[in-house]
Amino acid sequence: MKTKLTVWDWAELVGSLTPILAALIFISYNTITGKEIDSTKWPPLLTTSVITIMLVLPLTTLSGFFNTRRHVTMSSDGIAESLKQKISDLDANIKNLRFAKVQTFKSADQYYSYLHDKVSKCQVSWLDMGGFDPELENIPMSNSRRAYYSARVDASKRLSQFYYLGLVRDQEHFRRIMQIVEVGRDAVSSIRCFDKLHDEASKIEVTIVDNEEVIMGYYQPDNPVGQNYVSMTDPSVVSLFKAYYFDLWKQAESEEIKHGQKIFADRVASLESKLAA
């Protein structure tokens, strides 16, 4: 990078060289003129050199002062700019941090209200797994639960990734699943359902929202309420449940009802006949 010299830089350079040039002229006078220096002219020549130095020295000092001040100012500005950038980077990093949060719900009503809010605000991905625990399925239907199921159907039509994995236990559960299938016929949602309990399927009801949060419900006999509901945003927990979800999803490949815009009518008919038996 080229450096542009200021007036003070030139003044300092000239001021620094002037005494040296004056001394060289004084010492080499006889060489330059070819004459020996007349001793009577020494005092005037010496006086002239001294006067020149005295005139130039303040200029050199002054230019040096301004140059020093300029460099100090530039250094200070550089340090300030560097600190400002570091503070800005730190602030950005703090904003990007995702602190793990655990939230519990005291009742099924709170749990389904929270699910309703989440599915309504979900932006990209909704991974849903349920129906494996009969105790959870037998919880009385409430307004918050109905509102959640309705919002879930709407989400299946608009999200780029909507997966449902479950166990079809009864006609009512199957009806809710087919509602997603029919309403989201032109959507990219995917649905797989077992018709009997899978050995590796947990009884925990799991929902993974936008790859950032896991919401779970599970039945606990020794709990006075009977059910436990919790939400977690720890990235490692989310990754763990997501891996578990897709591992079980692969095992349900033959149980697919809908994949994207394709509906497997033979699988739907098979489930209907088993439920009717």
Backbone bond lengths (Angstrom), bond angles and torsions (degrees), N, CA, C in turn:
res aa  C-N    CA-C-N  psi(-1)  N-CA   C-N-CA  omega(-1)  CA-C   N-CA-C  phi
1 M - - - 1.463 - - 1.524 109.91 -
2 K 1.350 116.67 128.54 1.457 120.33 -178.47 1.524 110.78 -75.79
3 T 1.348 114.32 143.48 1.467 119.96 179.06 1.517 109.17 -107.71
4 K 1.308 118.84 125.67 1.453 123.54 -179.83 1.528 110.14 -87.83
5 L 1.355 115.34 124.43 1.462 119.88 -179.30 1.519 109.93 -79.19
6 T 1.334 116.08 136.21 1.450 121.55 178.15 1.528 109.95 -93.17
7 V 1.330 116.73 174.25 1.477 121.62 177.25 1.518 110.44 -58.10
8 W 1.324 116.53 -38.56 1.461 120.38 -178.40 1.522 111.46 -70.13
9 D 1.324 116.75 -30.47 1.466 119.53 174.95 1.525 111.00 -64.51
10 W 1.346 116.66 -44.98 1.463 120.57 179.28 1.524 111.25 -66.10
11 A 1.336 115.08 -39.34 1.478 118.65 179.74 1.522 110.59 -63.59
12 E 1.311 116.47 -41.47 1.458 120.10 179.43 1.534 110.69 -66.10
13 L 1.330 117.39 -37.20 1.462 121.39 179.35 1.519 111.66 -66.51
14 V 1.349 115.26 -46.61 1.479 119.38 178.62 1.515 110.89 -63.93
15 G 1.333 115.15 -42.74 1.465 119.36 -179.52 1.520 112.17 -62.77
16 S 1.328 116.36 -35.25 1.460 119.87 -179.71 1.526 112.20 -72.04
17 L 1.328 116.76 -34.19 1.461 120.56 -176.24 1.522 113.57 -84.77
18 T 1.342 117.55 -25.15 1.472 120.81 -175.22 1.523 113.55 -58.05
19 P 1.345 121.25 -49.85 1.472 120.29 179.40 1.533 112.48 -60.22
20 I 1.336 115.66 -36.43 1.467 119.09 179.90 1.516 110.69 -66.66
21 L 1.338 116.24 -42.49 1.464 120.62 178.86 1.527 110.73 -65.44
22 A 1.320 116.16 -40.77 1.476 119.92 179.97 1.524 110.51 -63.08
23 A 1.331 117.00 -41.46 1.463 120.69 179.47 1.523 111.06 -65.89
24 L 1.339 116.28 -40.39 1.466 119.64 179.09 1.527 111.59 -64.96
25 I 1.338 115.38 -40.86 1.473 119.05 177.77 1.524 110.60 -64.59
26 F 1.319 116.12 -42.03 1.465 120.83 -178.46 1.527 110.97 -63.27
27 I 1.345 117.07 -45.52 1.469 121.48 -176.51 1.534 111.46 -72.91
28 S 1.359 115.55 -36.74 1.473 119.23 -174.42 1.525 112.79 -98.72
29 Y 1.316 116.47 23.70 1.462 120.07 -175.80 1.527 111.70 -59.40
30 N 1.344 116.61 -45.30 1.460 120.09 -176.42 1.520 111.00 -67.79
31 T 1.336 116.37 -30.73 1.465 119.54 179.12 1.515 110.76 -72.47
32 I 1.295 115.66 -40.61 1.472 120.83 -177.29 1.535 110.96 -69.52
33 T 1.367 116.60 -42.67 1.477 120.20 -175.31 1.524 112.64 -94.15
34 G 1.322 116.64 -16.30 1.468 120.41 -175.99 1.508 112.60 77.05
35 K 1.301 117.37 12.04 1.456 122.84 -179.69 1.519 110.02 -123.83
36 E 1.314 114.78 152.29 1.459 118.83 174.45 1.517 109.67 -77.64
37 I 1.307 115.28 148.38 1.470 119.35 -178.05 1.518 109.49 -73.17
38 D 1.325 114.09 128.22 1.468 119.74 176.71 1.521 107.63 -75.68
39 S 1.328 115.32 123.67 1.467 119.37 -176.83 1.503 113.21 -59.32
40 T 1.341 115.77 -23.39 1.471 118.92 179.93 1.525 111.87 -73.80
41 K 1.403 112.79 -18.62 1.462 116.40 -179.00 1.531 112.08 -95.73
42 W 1.323 116.81 -3.43 1.463 119.65 178.93 1.529 112.90 -58.58
43 P 1.316 116.89 -50.13 1.473 117.28 -178.36 1.522 112.81 -57.73
44 P 1.367 119.38 -46.83 1.470 118.02 179.12 1.517 112.01 -62.48
45 L 1.369 117.23 -42.16 1.461 120.86 -179.47 1.530 110.95 -65.16
46 L 1.326 116.00 -41.71 1.461 120.69 178.12 1.509 110.95 -65.07
47 T 1.328 114.17 -41.15 1.466 119.31 179.56 1.528 110.79 -62.99
48 T 1.345 114.20 -42.45 1.476 118.64 179.05 1.521 110.99 -60.91
49 S 1.330 116.25 -43.14 1.478 119.94 -179.99 1.511 111.03 -63.84
50 V 1.325 115.46 -43.60 1.471 119.75 -179.76 1.518 110.67 -62.79
51 I 1.330 115.30 -43.39 1.473 119.37 179.84 1.524 110.16 -62.51
52 T 1.361 115.32 -42.06 1.472 119.42 179.31 1.523 110.69 -59.81
53 I 1.351 114.87 -45.72 1.471 119.62 179.88 1.528 110.82 -62.98
54 M 1.353 116.24 -41.40 1.470 120.14 -178.74 1.524 111.33 -65.68
55 L 1.368 116.01 -33.08 1.459 118.90 179.22 1.527 111.89 -75.18
56 V 1.327 114.80 -37.34 1.465 119.46 -176.13 1.523 112.58 -80.39
57 L 1.359 116.43 -31.83 1.467 120.62 -175.95 1.528 113.05 -58.28
58 P 1.356 118.59 -45.43 1.480 117.22 177.74 1.538 112.55 -61.65
59 L 1.379 114.89 -37.62 1.452 118.94 179.11 1.524 110.56 -63.27
60 T 1.348 115.29 -42.06 1.468 119.96 178.41 1.518 111.16 -63.37
61 T 1.334 115.01 -43.95 1.475 120.23 -179.81 1.523 111.12 -62.95
62 L 1.362 114.29 -44.18 1.459 119.14 -178.98 1.527 111.80 -64.72
63 S 1.345 115.75 -44.75 1.462 119.08 179.14 1.518 110.79 -64.57
64 G 1.356 115.66 -37.75 1.469 119.40 177.23 1.512 111.83 -62.47
65 F 1.337 116.38 -38.85 1.463 120.94 179.09 1.524 111.04 -62.49
66 F 1.371 114.66 -48.79 1.460 118.40 -178.57 1.527 112.11 -66.32
67 N 1.336 115.98 -36.49 1.471 118.45 177.25 1.513 111.98 -65.68
68 T 1.346 115.15 -42.19 1.466 119.27 178.08 1.509 111.03 -62.24
69 R 1.319 115.09 -42.79 1.461 119.84 179.50 1.536 110.74 -63.26
70 R 1.360 115.09 -40.90 1.465 119.02 179.81 1.516 111.27 -63.92
71 H 1.354 117.29 -44.07 1.457 121.03 -179.02 1.528 111.50 -66.06
72 V 1.348 114.95 -39.52 1.465 119.10 177.64 1.521 110.47 -63.18
73 T 1.365 114.99 -42.75 1.463 119.50 178.99 1.523 111.15 -62.38
74 M 1.361 115.42 -42.80 1.462 119.67 178.98 1.527 110.94 -63.54
75 S 1.345 116.41 -41.81 1.466 120.32 178.57 1.514 111.06 -63.36
76 S 1.352 115.20 -42.57 1.464 120.08 179.55 1.524 110.43 -63.63
77 D 1.345 115.64 -42.10 1.459 119.42 178.98 1.525 110.48 -63.73
78 G 1.344 115.62 -39.40 1.458 119.94 179.07 1.516 112.22 -63.82
79 I 1.344 115.72 -44.02 1.460 120.75 178.77 1.527 110.45 -64.32
80 A 1.344 115.14 -42.57 1.467 119.51 179.97 1.525 110.77 -63.55
81 E 1.348 116.22 -41.80 1.458 120.21 179.85 1.530 111.06 -65.96
82 S 1.343 115.48 -39.43 1.459 120.14 178.89 1.531 110.86 -63.90
83 L 1.351 115.64 -44.66 1.464 119.67 178.41 1.524 111.33 -63.71
84 K 1.324 115.34 -39.24 1.460 120.09 179.91 1.526 110.49 -62.53
85 Q 1.356 116.15 -41.11 1.450 120.69 179.59 1.529 111.33 -66.45
86 K 1.358 115.97 -41.78 1.459 120.07 179.95 1.527 111.17 -64.19
87 I 1.335 115.80 -40.06 1.460 120.12 178.77 1.524 109.83 -65.32
88 S 1.353 115.75 -39.86 1.464 120.10 178.49 1.526 110.81 -63.71
89 D 1.344 116.42 -42.63 1.472 120.33 178.77 1.522 111.03 -64.10
90 L 1.337 116.08 -41.46 1.468 120.39 179.76 1.518 110.63 -63.36
91 D 1.336 115.74 -41.97 1.459 120.28 179.94 1.526 110.60 -63.05
92 A 1.351 115.72 -40.70 1.465 119.83 178.75 1.526 110.96 -64.90
93 N 1.341 116.37 -40.10 1.470 120.35 179.60 1.520 111.54 -65.05
94 I 1.339 115.76 -40.09 1.464 120.24 179.08 1.531 110.10 -63.53
95 K 1.338 115.48 -41.85 1.463 119.10 -179.89 1.520 111.85 -65.80
96 N 1.335 116.32 -30.85 1.458 120.70 -178.44 1.522 113.69 -82.43
97 L 1.330 116.66 -11.32 1.462 119.29 -179.35 1.524 110.06 -68.77
98 R 1.322 115.14 136.80 1.459 119.69 176.78 1.523 108.49 -110.57
99 F 1.314 114.33 103.07 1.463 118.75 -178.46 1.527 109.60 -80.42
100 A 1.319 115.55 132.01 1.453 121.09 -179.05 1.530 110.08 -64.65
101 K 1.318 115.16 135.81 1.462 120.62 -179.58 1.519 108.67 -131.53
102 V 1.319 115.39 135.64 1.464 121.27 176.52 1.520 107.80 -116.90
103 Q 1.307 115.93 128.17 1.459 120.92 -179.21 1.520 109.39 -130.13
104 T 1.314 116.40 132.30 1.464 120.55 178.44 1.521 109.95 -111.89
105 F 1.317 115.79 157.67 1.467 121.75 -178.53 1.524 109.14 -125.07
106 K 1.303 115.56 133.77 1.458 120.94 -173.10 1.530 113.28 -80.15
107 S 1.318 116.02 -17.12 1.464 118.17 -176.62 1.523 110.28 -148.50
108 A 1.332 114.55 164.39 1.463 120.24 176.69 1.517 110.76 -64.23
109 D 1.323 116.76 -32.53 1.462 120.71 179.68 1.532 110.69 -63.33
110 Q 1.333 116.88 -45.18 1.467 120.85 176.94 1.530 111.26 -62.96
111 Y 1.319 114.89 -40.27 1.465 121.10 -179.17 1.529 110.69 -61.93
112 Y 1.315 118.41 -48.98 1.462 120.91 -177.78 1.533 111.72 -72.80
113 S 1.302 116.51 -29.94 1.474 118.92 174.36 1.528 110.44 -64.86
114 Y 1.320 115.09 -40.11 1.474 120.34 178.26 1.529 110.09 -66.55
115 L 1.328 117.62 -43.46 1.465 121.39 177.06 1.531 111.12 -60.90
116 H 1.318 115.90 -40.35 1.471 120.37 178.28 1.523 110.75 -60.51
117 D 1.314 116.10 -44.45 1.468 120.55 179.27 1.530 110.93 -63.89
118 K 1.317 116.26 -42.32 1.469 121.02 -177.81 1.526 112.26 -68.24
119 V 1.335 117.48 -44.77 1.459 119.75 -178.19 1.532 110.85 -68.55
120 S 1.318 116.64 -28.25 1.466 120.42 178.35 1.525 111.57 -72.01
121 K 1.347 116.19 -31.13 1.463 121.02 -177.54 1.535 113.24 -99.39
122 C 1.317 116.59 -5.45 1.465 120.75 -177.92 1.533 110.51 -58.09
123 Q 1.335 116.31 137.80 1.452 120.90 -173.91 1.525 114.35 -103.50
124 V 1.326 117.12 -38.77 1.467 119.82 -170.26 1.523 113.05 -127.79
125 S 1.335 116.11 -56.71 1.467 120.00 -167.46 1.530 112.81 -128.86
126 W 1.336 115.14 134.22 1.468 121.55 176.86 1.526 107.77 -134.53
127 L 1.338 115.83 111.62 1.460 121.68 178.63 1.520 107.67 -109.51
128 D 1.310 116.45 118.74 1.463 121.58 -171.71 1.525 109.55 -123.11
129 M 1.325 116.97 134.96 1.457 121.50 178.11 1.517 109.34 -141.36
130 G 1.326 117.69 124.69 1.457 119.62 -178.43 1.514 112.31 -163.89
131 G 1.327 113.44 179.38 1.454 119.73 178.10 1.515 114.99 90.89
132 F 1.322 116.65 -1.44 1.473 119.01 -176.53 1.530 112.35 -84.86
133 D 1.309 116.64 -16.75 1.464 120.00 -179.07 1.528 109.32 -112.12
134 P 1.326 118.46 113.52 1.468 120.51 -178.44 1.520 112.99 -63.65
135 E 1.330 116.57 -30.16 1.464 119.31 -179.54 1.527 111.60 -65.36
136 L 1.334 115.56 -39.85 1.461 119.27 177.60 1.524 111.06 -68.80
137 E 1.324 116.43 -37.94 1.460 120.67 -179.91 1.527 111.83 -67.22
138 N 1.329 116.03 -27.43 1.465 119.89 -176.38 1.530 113.66 -86.05
139 I 1.332 116.85 1.24 1.467 119.65 176.36 1.533 108.64 -62.62
140 P 1.325 119.04 133.23 1.468 121.39 -177.74 1.527 112.10 -54.85
141 M 1.324 115.58 141.16 1.460 121.09 179.06 1.525 109.63 -69.30
142 S 1.334 115.71 131.86 1.473 121.65 -179.49 1.528 108.88 -121.93
143 N 1.330 115.71 169.83 1.465 119.97 178.15 1.531 111.51 -62.87
144 S 1.327 116.26 -38.68 1.468 119.70 -179.38 1.533 110.80 -66.49
145 R 1.322 115.68 -35.67 1.461 120.07 179.10 1.528 110.74 -69.92
146 R 1.328 116.92 -42.14 1.469 121.06 177.56 1.527 110.58 -62.63
147 A 1.332 115.84 -42.37 1.473 120.03 179.90 1.525 110.78 -63.12
148 Y 1.331 116.25 -38.59 1.468 120.55 178.10 1.522 111.28 -64.29
149 Y 1.339 117.42 -46.55 1.466 120.59 -179.03 1.529 110.92 -61.47
150 S 1.323 116.57 -37.72 1.463 120.71 178.97 1.536 110.83 -67.23
151 A 1.339 116.59 -43.61 1.466 120.77 178.91 1.526 111.06 -66.92
152 R 1.322 116.93 -31.98 1.466 120.88 178.46 1.528 110.64 -65.87
153 V 1.326 116.89 -38.81 1.465 120.95 176.89 1.529 109.93 -61.81
154 D 1.324 116.53 -44.18 1.473 120.65 178.69 1.530 110.68 -61.58
155 A 1.337 116.45 -41.09 1.466 120.72 -179.21 1.528 111.04 -64.93
156 S 1.327 117.09 -33.59 1.464 120.12 -179.10 1.525 111.56 -64.29
157 K 1.328 116.85 -21.30 1.470 120.63 -179.42 1.533 112.71 -86.70
158 R 1.332 117.20 -26.80 1.465 119.15 -171.92 1.531 114.82 -107.37
159 L 1.334 118.46 -21.54 1.462 120.24 -175.82 1.523 111.89 -80.77
160 S 1.328 115.44 145.97 1.469 120.13 179.60 1.523 111.71 -77.28
161 Q 1.341 117.20 -16.85 1.462 120.82 177.23 1.532 108.85 -140.89
162 F 1.316 115.47 103.08 1.464 121.15 177.77 1.525 107.69 -128.99
163 Y 1.340 115.61 115.77 1.470 121.49 -179.49 1.526 108.93 -121.70
164 Y 1.320 114.76 136.78 1.459 118.84 171.05 1.521 108.46 -128.79
165 L 1.332 115.39 128.95 1.460 122.43 178.93 1.526 107.81 -128.28
166 G 1.302 116.65 123.57 1.459 117.07 -176.80 1.510 114.04 -157.31
167 L 1.307 113.35 -176.49 1.462 122.49 177.90 1.522 107.71 -119.21
168 V 1.317 116.52 120.42 1.465 120.60 179.74 1.524 108.85 -79.26
169 R 1.317 116.67 114.00 1.472 121.28 -175.33 1.519 112.40 -102.51
170 D 1.334 115.69 -37.43 1.464 118.22 -176.09 1.529 109.93 -150.00
171 Q 1.313 115.18 178.64 1.457 121.69 -176.91 1.533 111.74 -62.84
172 E 1.325 116.71 -39.25 1.465 120.13 -177.87 1.523 111.06 -65.43
173 H 1.310 116.08 -43.43 1.471 119.99 178.40 1.529 110.08 -63.83
174 F 1.326 116.09 -42.55 1.461 120.45 179.76 1.533 110.78 -63.85
175 R 1.315 116.78 -37.45 1.464 121.10 178.27 1.522 111.01 -61.29
176 R 1.339 116.79 -42.44 1.473 120.65 179.81 1.529 110.73 -64.65
177 I 1.318 115.91 -38.50 1.467 120.14 179.27 1.534 110.36 -67.05
178 M 1.333 116.44 -44.07 1.463 120.27 -178.81 1.530 111.72 -68.08
179 Q 1.305 116.56 -23.96 1.464 119.76 175.79 1.533 109.98 -64.87
180 I 1.331 115.41 -41.24 1.469 119.60 176.00 1.523 110.24 -64.65
181 V 1.334 115.97 -40.65 1.465 121.04 -179.27 1.524 110.89 -63.09
182 E 1.326 116.98 -49.07 1.468 121.13 -174.73 1.529 112.41 -72.38
183 V 1.328 116.32 -46.94 1.464 119.60 -178.61 1.529 111.07 -66.18
184 G 1.327 115.64 -36.73 1.457 119.65 -179.40 1.516 113.07 -98.39
185 R 1.325 116.13 33.50 1.473 121.08 -176.21 1.531 111.16 -56.53
186 D 1.320 117.91 -38.18 1.469 122.11 -177.97 1.534 112.49 -95.49
187 A 1.307 116.18 3.92 1.470 119.86 -179.13 1.530 110.20 -90.10
188 V 1.340 115.37 174.55 1.471 120.19 -176.77 1.530 112.27 -97.05
189 S 1.325 117.28 18.39 1.465 121.10 -178.31 1.528 111.04 -67.27
190 S 1.337 114.88 153.53 1.462 121.51 178.96 1.522 109.52 -129.59
191 I 1.322 116.34 135.22 1.465 121.42 -175.65 1.522 109.72 -134.64
192 R 1.318 115.55 130.19 1.466 121.57 174.93 1.519 108.19 -131.56
193 C 1.313 116.63 134.09 1.464 120.56 -176.96 1.526 111.63 -137.10
194 F 1.330 114.57 130.22 1.462 120.40 173.35 1.536 108.93 -80.59
195 D 1.333 115.72 151.87 1.461 118.60 174.49 1.525 111.14 -104.54
196 K 1.326 116.37 1.09 1.466 121.10 173.55 1.522 108.42 -150.31
197 L 1.300 116.13 158.60 1.457 121.47 -175.34 1.529 110.97 -61.04
198 H 1.307 114.90 128.82 1.461 120.55 179.92 1.521 109.50 -88.90
199 D 1.328 116.24 141.31 1.466 120.68 -176.11 1.525 112.85 -59.45
200 E 1.322 117.30 -36.13 1.465 120.70 -174.68 1.523 113.40 -96.63
201 A 1.308 116.30 1.79 1.462 119.69 -179.15 1.527 110.75 -84.06
202 S 1.304 115.51 125.83 1.462 120.30 177.87 1.523 109.60 -77.88
203 K 1.312 115.47 155.67 1.456 119.45 176.50 1.520 112.38 -81.25
204 I 1.321 116.43 -2.09 1.468 120.67 179.03 1.529 109.52 -73.18
205 E 1.289 116.32 131.53 1.467 122.22 173.87 1.530 107.20 -82.50
206 V 1.325 117.38 120.68 1.466 121.72 -172.53 1.526 110.98 -121.81
207 T 1.331 115.74 136.08 1.462 122.42 172.69 1.519 107.96 -133.90
208 I 1.328 116.58 129.02 1.468 121.92 179.32 1.523 107.49 -114.76
209 V 1.332 115.90 119.87 1.464 121.81 -173.05 1.530 111.13 -106.05
210 D 1.326 115.77 119.01 1.472 121.98 175.02 1.530 113.48 50.70
211 N 1.321 116.53 29.19 1.477 122.07 179.76 1.532 112.83 58.72
212 E 1.324 116.87 22.85 1.467 121.22 -176.51 1.525 113.94 -124.41
213 E 1.306 116.73 -18.80 1.474 119.48 -172.88 1.527 110.52 -146.57
214 V 1.324 114.64 140.94 1.461 121.37 174.98 1.530 108.08 -113.67
215 I 1.329 115.77 128.18 1.461 121.33 177.69 1.528 107.00 -118.19
216 M 1.330 116.51 127.93 1.467 120.31 -173.39 1.521 112.35 -131.72
217 G 1.311 114.09 147.64 1.452 121.13 172.53 1.520 108.26 -133.57
218 Y 1.311 117.51 137.20 1.462 119.91 179.12 1.526 110.35 -150.48
219 Y 1.303 113.32 154.90 1.460 119.66 -177.12 1.519 110.12 -94.21
220 Q 1.331 115.71 134.24 1.462 121.62 -179.29 1.534 108.06 -133.79
221 P 1.326 117.32 106.55 1.478 121.06 -173.64 1.523 114.34 -56.27
222 D 1.349 117.77 -36.70 1.461 119.28 -176.48 1.527 112.50 -84.31
223 N 1.332 117.24 3.51 1.461 121.56 175.63 1.530 108.10 -85.46
224 P 1.362 118.07 127.88 1.472 120.10 -178.96 1.523 113.25 -54.28
225 V 1.339 116.10 -34.48 1.470 119.68 179.95 1.524 110.22 -78.16
226 G 1.333 115.90 -32.17 1.463 120.07 -179.83 1.508 113.94 100.78
227 Q 1.350 116.39 -25.05 1.459 120.04 -179.37 1.533 110.07 -130.19
228 N 1.298 115.18 152.86 1.463 121.41 173.55 1.525 108.41 -124.77
229 Y 1.324 115.91 139.45 1.456 120.88 179.38 1.529 108.77 -134.32
230 V 1.323 115.18 136.05 1.458 118.91 -176.45 1.529 109.79 -149.57
231 S 1.331 115.57 152.01 1.467 122.65 175.93 1.523 108.14 -127.82
232 M 1.355 116.92 137.82 1.462 121.74 -179.73 1.523 110.24 -137.16
233 T 1.336 115.88 142.55 1.466 120.81 179.40 1.523 112.55 -118.16
234 D 1.330 117.41 12.72 1.459 119.67 177.92 1.537 109.01 -66.36
235 P 1.343 118.50 125.02 1.472 121.32 -177.00 1.524 113.78 -56.83
236 S 1.335 117.72 -37.04 1.467 120.23 -179.24 1.527 110.75 -68.46
237 V 1.323 117.09 -37.08 1.467 121.17 177.87 1.532 110.06 -67.68
238 V 1.328 115.76 -42.71 1.468 120.69 178.33 1.528 110.16 -60.02
239 S 1.340 116.64 -45.72 1.467 120.98 179.80 1.526 111.35 -62.16
240 L 1.330 116.17 -40.18 1.464 121.02 179.89 1.528 111.37 -61.62
241 F 1.335 116.77 -49.33 1.459 120.60 -178.12 1.533 111.79 -71.06
242 K 1.315 116.66 -31.40 1.462 119.54 177.43 1.536 110.19 -66.69
243 A 1.338 116.38 -41.36 1.469 120.54 177.68 1.524 110.17 -63.12
244 Y 1.339 116.30 -43.72 1.466 121.29 178.17 1.528 110.51 -61.86
245 Y 1.328 116.26 -42.50 1.465 121.34 -177.97 1.535 110.75 -60.27
246 F 1.322 116.17 -50.86 1.465 119.20 -175.80 1.536 112.61 -74.38
247 D 1.313 116.81 -22.71 1.458 119.03 173.30 1.529 109.71 -66.81
248 L 1.317 115.93 -45.09 1.463 120.53 177.80 1.532 110.96 -69.50
249 W 1.326 115.92 -32.54 1.464 121.02 178.91 1.539 110.51 -61.82
250 K 1.327 115.97 -42.08 1.467 120.34 178.85 1.529 111.27 -63.05
251 Q 1.329 116.04 -35.91 1.461 119.90 -179.46 1.530 112.17 -71.87
252 A 1.329 115.78 -14.22 1.470 120.28 -179.54 1.527 111.80 -102.39
253 E 1.332 116.31 21.61 1.471 119.97 -176.23 1.527 112.24 -58.56
254 S 1.315 115.99 -38.87 1.472 119.56 -178.95 1.528 112.28 -77.57
255 E 1.325 116.69 -6.14 1.467 121.40 -177.12 1.533 111.62 -101.54
256 E 1.321 117.06 17.14 1.465 120.68 -173.51 1.524 112.02 -73.88
257 I 1.318 114.74 132.24 1.464 122.17 176.49 1.522 110.41 -99.68
258 K 1.332 114.90 -39.59 1.466 120.34 -177.26 1.522 109.44 -143.78
259 H 1.331 115.19 136.69 1.466 120.49 175.33 1.527 107.96 -136.27
260 G 1.316 115.16 108.21 1.458 117.85 -173.73 1.512 109.95 63.10
261 Q 1.328 116.40 -125.06 1.468 120.06 -179.91 1.532 112.56 -96.06
262 K 1.309 116.29 4.76 1.463 120.43 179.99 1.523 110.63 -96.14
263 I 1.318 116.73 127.22 1.469 122.60 177.89 1.532 108.26 -110.09
264 F 1.321 115.53 130.57 1.470 120.86 -178.67 1.530 109.01 -91.87
265 A 1.324 115.15 94.58 1.466 122.03 -174.25 1.522 112.33 -63.15
266 D 1.326 116.47 -35.35 1.467 118.78 -178.72 1.525 110.89 -66.34
267 R 1.314 116.83 -36.62 1.475 120.83 178.61 1.529 110.17 -69.43
268 V 1.322 116.72 -40.40 1.464 121.12 177.41 1.532 109.76 -61.29
269 A 1.320 116.35 -44.61 1.475 121.10 -179.59 1.523 111.24 -63.98
270 S 1.343 116.78 -37.64 1.461 121.47 178.99 1.524 111.19 -62.96
271 L 1.337 116.51 -43.88 1.458 120.68 178.90 1.520 111.16 -65.62
272 E 1.311 116.11 -41.21 1.468 119.90 179.56 1.524 111.99 -61.19
273 S 1.304 116.00 -41.97 1.478 120.16 -178.74 1.516 111.33 -68.29
274 K 1.313 117.74 -36.91 1.469 120.63 179.54 1.517 111.28 -69.32
275 L 1.324 116.07 -36.36 1.468 119.68 179.46 1.531 110.69 -72.28
276 A 1.309 116.81 -30.88 1.460 121.10 -179.73 1.524 113.13 -77.09
277 A 1.329 115.87 -20.26 1.469 119.48 -176.48 1.518 111.97 -71.60
